[in-house]
Amino acid sequence: MPNVKLQRVEKARAPGYLRKARQFAEAARQQLDRDHLEAALLCAVHAGISSCDAVCVALGERRSVDPDHNLAADLLESVGQDSDEFHQKANQLRQLLALKNLIEYEDKPARRTEADSGVARCERLVTWAVDVLTSARLPVR
């Protein structure tokens, strides 16, 4: 794993990151329903990042604080001991992050297909994070 700036976080704080992920995913869905595609995608990206943080804290008691969010995906793979499941989820996060760069830094409107895909991807990551925290016997309210 590349050199990632990390923050130690107690396992008990993982549900707080999950709460943020759920809120961002809900906001992403609401913005999508309003045809606010860029807002939907950015909320979806933040839901993905917060889902990743929740899992990394739950299983590894650390999260990435690196400005390069792609390194959070690398940390996720590391926490999951490079399993296929964690590799797949890290790639889902990377796909969301690629959309973030298009929306935030380019003068190009989001397409409906990108927004639909991004919101669905973040919802899958949030659902997965709920499952991981449940397996770790952490509250997921």
Summary of the structure (lengths in Angstrom):
residues: 141
radius of gyration: 14.3
end to end distance: 32.3
largest distance: 44.3
contacts: 485
relative contact order: 0.21
helix: 73%
strand: 4%
